[in-house]
C-alpha cells in the first residue's frame, strides 16, 4: 500500500473542497433547510466569514420563517461554532453593535437572532441599526456618531464592515433583503430527522472544522483578493455583489463546488425575486400578463382583470379592491399615466402598451419563449420609398390623445393610400398604414395627385386627385389585439 493510500488526509489540491464538504455535512446533521441549494449557500457563507478581508463586500445571511420553531436559532448556534469571533446577539442595541464591529483586528461575526423585534411591524423605527447593517455590507462602510460627555462631543467614524447572519419571523426591510442570501425556514415535517444537538458534545467538533476552514482560508486569501468569478446568466447588479464572494470561494475550493455554487445562486436569487418583489413590480408583471399583446385597454377592463387574478392582492388591497386612483398612483412612480384611448370606436380613459413598454423592459425579466418555438426571423430591410413629399388631405388622422386599435389588413393586400405604391411587409407588420416618408410629408397649398406606378415623383397637375384603393374587409377583433392571425403568421 502506498503512503498516499495509507493517509487519511485529502490530497492538497482537494483541501478546499473537502473543507467545504465537512462544513456542509456538519450543518446537515443538525439543521433542516428547504433545499440542497440552501445547504450549499450556508456552507459558502460560513467559509466566507474567514475571508471577508479579501473582498469588497460581504453578503448578509437571513433565516426567515412564518412561524417560530422552524430552526432559525439552531442554524445560528451551529454557525457560531464555524465562524471567527462570533457574537450571538439578541435584541442588541446599536451602540453595542457599533463598538463590537468597529475593531478591524477582531473582526466580529454578528449572529443576530430575533431580528423581527428590531424590524417587525410592532417594533419602533430602528434607523440607526438598519443603517449599520446596510453600511457594513461594504468594506468602505462607516457609521458616524458623536462620542463624549456633555458639550465635549467629537464625531467618530465607526467601521461597520462585518459579516452578519440574522434569524427572525416574517420579513425584513427591502434594503437588507437585497443584500442578503435568504433561507426560508420551515418547521420539520414528520419524516425529516436530524441529530439532537448538544453543545458539550458537538461544540468541540464544530470548532475544529471552523479552525480547519480558517487554516485553508489563509492559503487562498491572496489569490481571492484578485478573483473575479464568472456570474451565472442573469445575475447582475446587487445579486452579483451578494454572490461574488461565495462564487469566488467555490472556485478556489474546486471539485464540484463551482457548479453547485452557481446552481444555488440561480435558485436562491430567483426565489428572492419572486418572494421579495414590491407591490409596484407585481402590478407591472400582472399588467403585462393582462395586456397579452393588446395595444391599449380601458381602465375599467384592467381593474376587472386584476381583481379576477388568483393569488393576487388586487381584489383585497388593505381591505378594499384596487380602484382607478390607486392604479394611477402605483403606475405614476414608473412615469406611466392614464390617457384617453379609443378601442372599437369607443373612447375612454385607459393605458397604452407603448407607455408601459419601458417599465416592463426595465423592471421585469424578458418573457420566456414557448417551449419548442422556432427562432424569430430576422426583420426585413425597410424599403426605400420614392413617394412625393406631400400628403393628400383626404387621408384620415386619429383623434389627438386617442389610440385606434382596430385590426390592420393583411400586409399582402395593403397599398400605401398616399402614394399608391405597395407597402413593405416589415412596415405593415409593425402596424403602419403608409410609408414613413408619406406620413411626414407636407400637403401643398394647391393640392396634388397620385403618380402612376414607376413615374417620377414630380408635382402633378391640380386636377388629379388622390384615390385610396379599396381595402378588403377584415374581421373585427374586439379584444384590442394588434392584428389578425394572418399578420402574425407573416411576421
C-alpha distance (Angstrom), angle and dihedral (degrees) to the residues before:
residue distance angle dihedral
X1 . . .
X2 3.80 . .
X3 3.77 124.1 .
X4 3.82 89.8 -111.2
X5 3.81 91.7 52.9
X6 3.79 91.7 49.8
X7 3.80 93.4 50.6
X8 3.77 121.2 92.5
X9 3.82 93.2 -159.9
X10 3.83 117.0 98.3
X11 3.80 118.6 -114.6
X12 3.82 112.5 -87.6
X13 3.80 92.3 -111.7
X14 3.81 90.4 60.3
X15 3.81 99.4 43.5
X16 3.82 92.5 105.8
X17 3.80 95.0 48.0
X18 3.82 92.2 46.2
X19 3.80 91.0 48.0
X20 3.79 91.8 53.4
X21 3.80 90.1 45.1
X22 3.82 89.9 54.4
X23 3.82 91.8 49.9
X24 3.79 91.9 49.0
X25 3.80 93.5 47.3
X26 3.82 91.5 49.8
X27 3.82 92.3 50.6
X28 3.80 90.9 45.8
X29 3.82 91.4 57.1
X30 3.80 93.8 62.8
X31 3.83 107.8 21.9
X32 3.79 135.4 61.9
X33 3.79 112.2 -150.3
X34 3.82 125.3 -177.1
X35 3.82 96.7 -112.7
X36 3.84 144.0 3.2
X37 3.81 87.3 -105.2
X38 3.81 88.9 62.6
X39 3.83 91.6 54.8
X40 3.81 90.2 50.1
X41 3.81 92.8 48.5
X42 3.82 94.6 48.4
X43 3.82 90.3 47.2
X44 3.80 91.7 52.9
X45 3.80 91.1 45.5
X46 3.82 91.0 52.9
X47 3.81 90.1 51.0
X48 3.81 92.4 47.1
X49 3.83 91.7 58.9
X50 3.83 86.9 71.7
X51 3.81 90.4 51.8
X52 3.80 107.8 38.6
X53 3.82 90.9 117.7
X54 3.80 87.7 65.7
X55 3.82 92.3 60.9
X56 3.79 138.4 58.1
X57 3.81 94.3 -133.7
X58 3.79 139.7 28.8
X59 3.81 122.6 -150.7
X60 3.77 120.3 -131.1
X61 3.80 117.6 -125.8
X62 3.81 115.0 -141.0
X63 3.82 124.2 -168.9
X64 3.81 104.9 -166.9
X65 3.80 130.9 174.9
X66 3.81 138.1 169.6
X67 3.82 93.6 -130.9
X68 3.83 136.6 32.2
X69 3.78 120.4 -105.7
X70 3.80 93.6 50.8
X71 3.81 99.0 123.5
X72 3.80 101.0 -97.8
X73 3.80 96.0 126.9
X74 3.80 92.0 44.9
X75 3.82 90.3 52.9
X76 3.82 90.2 53.2
X77 3.83 90.8 47.4
X78 3.81 90.9 54.1
X79 3.80 91.5 47.4
X80 3.81 89.0 51.7
X81 3.82 88.0 68.0
X82 3.81 94.5 48.4
X83 3.81 105.4 43.6
X84 3.85 129.7 71.6
X85 3.81 120.9 -101.4
X86 3.81 96.1 -5.6
X87 3.78 121.0 -158.0
X88 3.81 111.1 -166.7
X89 3.80 104.2 -159.7
X90 3.80 132.2 -175.0
X91 3.80 116.3 -171.6
X92 3.80 92.4 -19.8
X93 3.79 118.6 -176.4
X94 3.80 120.9 -117.4
X95 3.84 91.2 -115.7
X96 3.81 92.0 55.1
X97 3.81 92.3 48.1
X98 3.82 92.7 45.3
X99 3.78 92.0 57.2
X100 3.81 93.8 40.1
X101 3.80 95.1 58.0
X102 3.82 98.7 32.7
X103 3.82 95.3 84.9
X104 3.85 108.0 81.5
X105 3.81 91.0 -169.0
X106 3.80 91.1 61.8
X107 3.82 96.0 37.3
X108 3.78 99.6 -167.8
X109 3.80 121.7 -146.7
X110 3.81 105.7 -142.7
X111 3.82 116.7 -146.7
X112 3.80 104.0 -171.1
X113 3.81 115.1 -167.0
X114 3.81 125.1 -169.5
X115 3.78 91.1 22.1
X116 3.81 88.3 164.7
X117 3.81 88.5 75.4
X118 3.80 86.8 65.5
X119 3.81 100.8 40.6
X120 3.79 103.2 17.6
X121 3.84 123.1 120.9
X122 3.82 92.0 -101.7
X123 3.81 95.2 47.9
X124 3.75 124.4 95.2
X125 3.78 121.0 -114.2
X126 3.80 111.9 -70.6
X127 3.78 101.3 -173.9
X128 3.82 93.2 151.8
X129 3.79 93.3 57.5
X130 3.78 92.3 40.5
X131 3.78 89.7 51.5
X132 3.82 90.9 50.0
X133 3.82 92.3 51.3
X134 3.80 91.6 46.6
X135 3.81 95.3 45.3
X136 3.82 92.9 46.4
X137 3.79 90.2 61.5
X138 3.82 89.2 84.1
X139 3.79 130.9 47.5
X140 3.81 91.5 -124.4
X141 3.82 92.3 54.6
X142 3.79 117.0 119.7
X143 3.79 134.5 168.1
X144 3.83 119.0 -141.1
X145 3.78 119.0 -144.6
X146 3.80 136.7 165.2
X147 3.80 112.5 -113.9
X148 3.80 125.7 -171.1
X149 3.77 143.5 63.0
X150 3.79 128.1 -71.5
X151 3.77 111.8 -35.2
X152 3.79 92.4 -15.3
X153 3.80 96.4 92.1
X154 3.79 130.0 151.4
X155 3.78 129.3 -170.3
X156 3.79 109.6 -119.2
X157 3.82 125.9 -170.0
X158 3.80 110.7 -139.3
X159 3.82 114.2 -159.4
X160 3.80 106.6 -126.3
X161 3.81 101.9 -173.7
X162 3.80 106.9 125.7
X163 3.81 140.3 128.4
X164 3.81 111.7 -102.4
X165 3.80 131.4 -170.2
X166 3.80 119.9 -174.4
X167 3.78 137.7 -167.8
X168 3.78 126.5 -167.4
X169 3.78 150.7 129.1
X170 3.77 123.9 -87.6
X171 3.77 117.6 -5.5
X172 3.79 143.0 -39.1
X173 3.82 133.1 -129.8
X174 3.79 114.1 -76.1
X175 3.81 90.8 -118.4
X176 3.81 88.9 64.1
X177 3.81 98.2 35.7
X178 3.80 91.8 56.6
X179 3.81 88.8 56.3
X180 3.80 94.1 48.4
X181 3.76 143.9 84.5
X182 3.80 99.8 -132.4
X183 3.81 122.7 -147.2
X184 3.80 112.1 -171.2
X185 3.79 103.8 -149.0
X186 3.81 125.3 -154.3
X187 3.78 135.8 -172.4
X188 3.78 113.6 -92.9
X189 3.78 115.8 -92.6
X190 3.84 117.4 -130.5
X191 3.79 91.7 -101.4
X192 3.82 96.0 48.8
X193 3.80 110.2 96.6
X194 3.80 128.9 -173.8
X195 3.76 134.4 175.3
X196 3.82 115.6 -96.0
X197 3.80 109.2 -108.3
X198 3.79 121.2 -132.2
X199 3.78 116.6 176.4
X200 3.83 94.5 -150.8
X201 3.79 90.7 53.9
X202 3.80 102.6 35.7
X203 3.80 103.6 25.6
X204 3.79 95.7 83.3
X205 3.81 91.4 47.5
X206 3.80 92.1 51.6
X207 3.81 93.9 47.1
X208 3.80 89.7 50.5
X209 3.81 89.8 56.3
X210 3.81 89.6 47.6
X211 3.80 90.6 52.0
X212 3.80 90.7 50.5
X213 3.81 89.1 52.2
X214 3.81 90.7 50.6
X215 3.83 90.7 51.3
X216 3.82 91.5 50.9
X217 3.81 91.1 45.5
X218 3.81 90.7 59.9
X219 3.81 90.6 58.4
X220 3.83 94.4 54.6
X221 3.82 102.7 31.7
X222 3.82 95.5 97.3
X223 3.81 93.1 47.5
X224 3.81 92.5 47.6
X225 3.80 91.4 54.0
X226 3.82 87.9 70.4
X227 3.82 97.1 35.4
X228 3.80 121.0 122.3
X229 3.81 106.6 -176.6
X230 3.78 119.4 -154.4
X231 3.79 110.5 -107.0
X232 3.80 122.6 -136.3
X233 3.78 114.8 -107.7
X234 3.79 111.8 -78.4
X235 3.83 96.3 19.5
X236 3.81 106.0 118.9
X237 3.80 141.8 135.0
X238 3.83 114.3 8.9
X239 3.85 96.4 2.2
X240 3.80 88.2 53.0
X241 3.83 90.1 52.8
X242 3.80 89.7 50.6
X243 3.80 96.6 48.6
X244 3.80 101.7 34.9
X245 3.86 95.9 88.5
X246 3.81 92.4 44.8
X247 3.81 94.1 49.8
X248 3.81 91.6 46.1
X249 3.82 90.1 53.9
X250 3.81 91.1 48.1
X251 3.83 90.1 51.9
X252 3.81 90.8 49.5
X253 3.81 91.3 49.9
X254 3.81 93.5 50.3
X255 3.78 124.1 -173.6
X256 3.79 112.5 91.0
X257 3.79 93.3 -29.0
X258 3.84 99.6 94.3
X259 3.81 92.1 58.0
X260 3.80 94.2 40.0
X261 3.79 92.2 49.1
X262 3.81 92.9 53.1
X263 3.79 91.8 46.5
X264 3.81 89.3 51.7
X265 3.80 90.4 47.2
X266 3.80 92.6 54.7
X267 3.80 94.4 44.6
X268 3.80 98.2 46.5
X269 3.81 94.7 39.6
X270 3.81 89.6 52.3
X271 3.81 91.1 49.5
X272 3.78 90.3 49.6
X273 3.80 91.2 53.4
X274 3.80 92.9 47.4
X275 3.82 95.2 47.2
X276 3.77 100.1 33.9
X277 3.81 103.4 47.1
X278 3.77 117.3 129.2
X279 3.78 123.4 -119.0
X280 3.79 89.7 -103.6
X281 3.80 94.1 53.5
X282 3.81 89.7 47.5
X283 3.81 89.1 52.8
X284 3.81 92.5 50.4
X285 3.80 91.0 50.6
X286 3.81 92.9 48.5
X287 3.81 91.7 47.2
X288 3.79 91.6 52.7
X289 3.80 88.3 52.4
X290 3.82 92.2 48.3
X291 3.81 96.2 46.9
X292 3.82 91.5 50.7
X293 3.81 93.7 175.9
X294 3.82 98.1 -33.3
X295 3.79 114.7 138.1
X296 3.80 94.3 -144.2
X297 3.80 140.8 -3.1
X298 3.79 134.1 -164.3
X299 3.80 116.7 -109.3
X300 3.80 92.4 -120.8
X301 3.82 91.3 53.7
X302 3.81 91.3 48.1
X303 3.80 92.2 51.8
X304 3.81 92.6 47.9
X305 3.80 90.6 51.2
X306 3.82 91.7 47.4
X307 3.80 92.0 51.1
X308 3.81 90.8 51.4
X309 3.81 95.1 53.4
X310 3.79 112.5 111.6
X311 3.83 118.2 -125.7
X312 3.80 89.7 12.8
X313 3.83 125.4 125.5
X314 3.81 97.4 -138.9
X315 3.83 99.1 95.9
X316 3.82 91.8 53.0
X317 3.78 109.5 27.3
X318 3.81 108.3 162.4
X319 3.80 90.5 -24.9
X320 3.81 98.7 -44.6
X321 3.81 136.8 64.3
X322 3.78 120.6 -95.7
X323 3.82 110.2 -92.6
X324 3.79 133.7 -163.3
X325 3.79 93.1 -91.0
X326 3.82 92.5 50.6
X327 3.79 90.8 47.4
X328 3.80 91.1 51.8
X329 3.82 91.5 47.4
X330 3.81 93.2 51.8
X331 3.80 93.0 47.4
X332 3.80 93.9 44.5
X333 3.83 90.3 74.7
X334 3.83 87.1 62.6
X335 3.83 91.6 47.8
X336 3.80 93.1 -109.2
X337 3.81 116.8 135.4
X338 3.80 132.4 -178.4
X339 3.77 116.0 -102.9
X340 3.78 139.0 177.7
X341 3.81 110.8 -82.7
X342 3.79 129.6 -175.8
X343 3.79 119.2 -143.1
X344 3.80 122.7 174.2
X345 3.79 91.0 -16.4
X346 3.81 94.0 -51.1
X347 3.82 118.1 112.9
X348 3.82 120.2 -158.2
X349 3.78 138.4 140.5
X350 3.79 113.6 -75.2
X351 3.79 145.6 122.4
X352 3.79 133.9 -81.2
X353 3.78 125.1 -135.8
X354 3.81 88.9 -137.4
X355 3.83 90.2 61.2
X356 3.81 91.5 49.2
X357 3.81 95.0 44.7
X358 3.81 94.3 84.9
X359 3.85 97.7 52.5
X360 3.82 89.5 41.3
X361 3.81 89.5 56.3
X362 3.81 94.3 43.2
X363 3.80 102.5 43.8
X364 3.82 106.2 25.5
X365 3.80 130.8 62.3
X366 3.78 115.5 -110.3
X367 3.83 111.4 -86.5
X368 3.79 111.9 -100.1
X369 3.79 117.1 -112.6
X370 3.84 115.6 -118.2
X371 3.79 114.0 -92.1
X372 3.77 111.8 -90.0
X373 3.80 94.6 11.3
X374 3.83 114.9 147.8
X375 3.77 122.6 -113.8
X376 3.81 111.1 -85.4
X377 3.82 112.4 -104.2
X378 3.76 120.7 -110.2
X379 3.82 110.9 -96.6
X380 3.79 114.5 -105.4
X381 3.78 119.7 -108.8
X382 3.82 109.1 -99.1
X383 3.80 111.0 -110.8
X384 3.78 121.6 -116.9
X385 3.78 110.4 -109.0
X386 3.80 118.2 -137.3
X387 3.79 90.5 -168.0
X388 3.81 121.7 141.1
X389 3.78 117.7 -106.4
X390 3.81 97.4 -106.9
X391 3.79 136.7 85.0
X392 3.82 124.5 -141.1
X393 3.77 113.0 -119.6
X394 3.82 91.6 -131.6
X395 3.83 94.1 68.9
X396 3.83 111.4 110.4
X397 3.81 120.6 -121.4
X398 3.86 122.5 -162.5
X399 3.77 117.8 -112.9
X400 3.83 114.2 -89.3
X401 3.80 111.5 -91.9
X402 3.82 92.9 12.6
X403 3.79 126.6 107.4
X404 3.80 116.5 -149.5
X405 3.79 109.8 -146.4
X406 3.81 100.4 179.5
X407 3.81 112.1 138.1
X408 3.80 117.9 -93.3
X409 3.82 121.8 -127.8
X410 3.78 120.3 -106.7
X411 3.78 112.9 -77.1
X412 3.79 91.6 -125.8
X413 3.83 91.1 67.9
X414 3.81 102.0 37.0
X415 3.79 125.3 106.5
X416 3.77 125.7 -175.8
X417 3.83 104.8 -97.1
X418 3.80 91.2 -151.5
X419 3.77 104.2 50.9
X420 3.82 101.6 14.6
X421 3.80 92.8 -127.0
X422 3.86 122.5 130.4
X423 3.80 115.3 -90.3
X424 3.81 119.6 -118.8
X425 3.86 110.5 -113.3
X426 3.82 91.4 -128.1
X427 3.82 90.6 58.4
X428 3.80 96.0 47.0
X429 3.80 91.0 46.4
X430 3.80 87.4 56.1
X431 3.83 88.5 54.8
X432 3.84 99.4 -104.2
X433 3.81 118.5 145.2
X434 3.81 97.0 -166.9
X435 3.79 140.6 25.2
X436 3.83 114.2 -79.3
X437 3.78 90.1 -119.8
X438 3.77 91.0 52.4
X439 3.80 92.4 50.6
X440 3.81 93.7 54.3
X441 3.82 97.2 40.3
X442 3.82 122.9 112.9
X443 3.80 124.5 -119.1
X444 3.84 112.1 -119.8
X445 3.75 116.4 -126.5
X446 3.82 93.6 -122.6
X447 3.81 96.1 45.2
X448 3.80 126.3 -122.5
X449 3.74 140.8 -140.6
X450 3.77 138.1 -122.1
X451 3.83 116.8 -87.0
X452 3.75 120.8 -127.8
X453 3.81 114.8 -103.9
X454 3.79 109.0 -79.7
X455 3.80 93.9 12.0
X456 3.80 122.9 132.0
X457 3.81 114.2 -92.3
X458 3.81 93.7 -117.0
X459 3.82 121.9 139.9
X460 3.81 113.5 -81.1
X461 3.76 130.7 -143.1
X462 3.78 114.5 -82.5
X463 3.80 90.7 -119.5
X464 3.80 91.9 72.5
X465 3.81 116.9 87.9
X466 3.79 133.2 -156.6
X467 3.79 110.8 -109.0
X468 3.80 116.1 -165.0
X469 3.82 110.2 -141.9
X470 3.76 116.1 -120.5
X471 3.80 113.3 -95.6
X472 3.82 117.3 -143.2
X473 3.78 115.6 -111.6
X474 3.82 114.6 -95.5
X475 3.82 129.9 -164.2
X476 3.80 118.2 -93.7
X477 3.79 111.6 -109.5
X478 3.76 103.6 -162.4
X479 3.79 94.8 179.3
X480 3.80 92.4 76.2
X481 3.81 98.0 -114.9
X482 3.77 120.5 160.4
X483 3.78 98.5 -108.9
X484 3.80 147.8 -32.9
X485 3.81 122.8 -65.3
X486 3.80 91.5 -99.5
X487 3.79 91.4 63.0
X488 3.79 91.0 49.0
X489 3.78 92.4 51.5
X490 3.78 91.3 48.4
X491 3.78 88.9 55.6
